[in-house]
Amino acid sequence: MGVSKGRETPAVDNWTCILICLATSMANYQYGYDTVTIGGFQAMVGFLKVYGYKDETSRLGWNIGTVLQQLISSFLNIGTIIEVLLTAMWGKRFGRRPSIWLASLITCVAAGVQVGTTNLVGLYFGRILIGVSNGFYVTFANAYTTEVRPAHLRGAIVSFFSIWVTLGSLLGAVANNFSKDLTSKLSYQIPLAGLFVIPVFLSTAVFFVPEFSSVASGAE
């Protein structure tokens, strides 16, 4: 069954819903930002000094093992798997907004651990937490926008996901480029500190975002 033409309203009449979806979709920024920054660390002297080894044959004078490279990605995936197992239970019990707040809290803890640690256990633990938080962000933020968006604006609002992921990737690359020439731990700590920005902003914005039931009631 198609959408009734009589229920279609101009985008300007739905500006509140659009802003809510735009703000909530901001959660997808973290996925793009984290993916790009962590990939760039493996070519930074500051990161290699902590987690790699000296290699006179390397252009940088330092190198990193392939196993470590694979584990950095693998532990992120483990976190995502944990998130998948928790999603149904948590989402049904607490709703979308508390889930986004939880993801923000986990992200801040994960970023803090990765910024402060100098051992592999801490790094791996931080990657697991980032996997959990990114999974919560992507799942619950996009579920929320799916539920509240008007049917005739579905296509436009779906694009918010790609916009935020792309913006996160772009700014992640900018952060890496800014700090890549540093030879201290700051080379990777500065980009990692960028992981705090969206959780703080999004946690504040979600205070002004109603739960789905409130939005749905107002739309009826």
N, C-alpha and C positions, 0 to 999 in steps of 0.2 A: 504494500500500500504506500503510495507516495505521500509527501507532505502537503497538507492543504495550503493552497496559494493564499487563502485568506488569512492564514496565521503568520505569513512572512512579513516581517517588519524591517525597515531600513537599519543598517548597522548603527547609525547614530542613536536610534531608539534603544539599542542594546549595549550602549557604551559601558554601563556599569558591569555587565556580565563579561564583556570583552576585556576590560581592565582586570577583573578578577582572574580570568583565565590566563591573561598575559603574565600577571604576577605569580600565579601558581606554577605556570610552566617554566618559570625561572629555575625551578629545581633541576631541570635538564641541563642547565649550564654546567653543573658540577661534573657530569659525566664527560663532557667534551674537554673541560679544563684539566681534569685529573688524568685522562688518557694521554693528552699531549705532553703535559709537564713530566709525568713519570717516565715517558719514553725518552725525553731529552736529557734526563739526569745521567743516563748511562754514557753520555759523551762529555760530561762535565768533570774536570779535574777534582774539584772539591768533593764531589760524590764518590769518585773512584778512590780518592785517598782514604775514605772511611770504609767503603765496602768492597773495594777492588784490590789490586796488587800492582806492584811496579813491573813495567814491561818496557825494556829498552827498545824493543822493535816497534813499539806503538808510537804513532805521531805525537800523542799526548804524554808519553812516558808512563802511562798507567793504563790498566785494562781491567776488565771484569769478566768473570767466568760465565759461560753460557748457562750453567745450571742456575746460578743466581738470577740471571735475566729471566729465565723461564719461571722460576719460583715467584718472582715479583708479580708476574701476570697470573700465575696459578692461584696464589693466595687471594688475589682480588676475586677470582672466580669462585673460590670456596666461600667467601663472604656473600657473594650473590646467591649461591645455593642455599646458604643459611637463611638469607632474606626470603627466598621463595618458600621455604618451609614455615616461616613465621607469618607470611603475608595474610593468609586466609584467617587465621586465628586472631591476629592483632587487629586487622582491618574491620572485621565483623564486630569485634568487642568495643573498639575505641573510636572508629571513624577515621575520616581523612585528615582532618586538621591535627589531631594528636599524633598521627603517624608522621606527618611532615615535621612536627616539633621534635619527635623522637629522632628522625633522620638528621635533623640539624644538630642535635646534641651529640649523636654518634659521630658525625662529621667533625665537629670541633674536637672531640676526644681523639679521633684518628689523626687529625692534622697535628694536634699537640704532641702526640706520641711520635709521629714521624719527624717532626721538627726537632724534638729534644733527644731522641735516641741516637746512639752510635753503634748499636749492635744489631745483628740480623734478626734476633728474636723480636725486638721492638719493631723493626721495620716490617717484618711479616705480620705481626699482630695489627699494626696500623693499616696494612693493605687489606687484611680481612675485614676490619671495621669499615674501611672505605667501601668495600664491596657491599657490605650490608646497607650502609647509608645510601649509596647510589641506587641500590635496588629499591629501597623504600621510597626514595625521591621519585624515581621514574615511574614506579608502579602507582603510588597513591596520588601524585600530582596529575598524572595523565588520566587516571580513573576519575578524578574530580572534574577535570575539564570536560571529559566525555559525558559526564552526567549532567552538567549544568548548561552546556552550550546549546543554543537554539539549533534545531535541525538544519535550517537553511544557511547557517553560518559554520557548519561543521568543517567544510573544506578549509576555510580561512583560519579557523582556530587550531586545526590539526597542524598547520604549518608552524605554529609557535614552537613546537618540539624541535624542528629542524633549525629554526632561527636561534634558539638558545644554545643548542648543542654546538652549532657553528660558531657562535659568538664566544662560547667557552673555549673552544679549540683555538680560536684566533688569539684571545687574550692569554691563553696558556702559552702559546708560541711566543707572544710578546714578552711575557714574564721570563721565559727561558732565555730569550735573546738578550734581555736586559742584564741577566746575572751570569751568563755563560762564561764570561772572561774572568770572573772571580775564582781564585784558587783555594778559597777557604770553604767552610761548610755553608757559608751564606749563599753560595752558588745555587744550592738546591733548597735551602731553608726559606729563601725569599719567595720563590714560586709556591712552595708548600704553604706559606703563610696566607697566600691568596685563597686557600680553601676555606678560610674563616669568613670571608666577605659575604657570600651568598647565604650561608646558614643564619648569620646575624640579621641580615636584611629580610630574608624570607620568614624567619621566626616572628619578626615584628609585623610584617605585612599580613601574615595569617591571622593575627588578632582581628583584623578588619574583614576577614573573609568568612561568610556564614557557612555552616555545614550545608550539605546538599539538600537536605529536607527543607531548609529555610528558603533556599534559592528556588527550589521546585515549587514550593507553595506560592511564592510571589509571582511565578511565571504562569501559574494556572489561572 
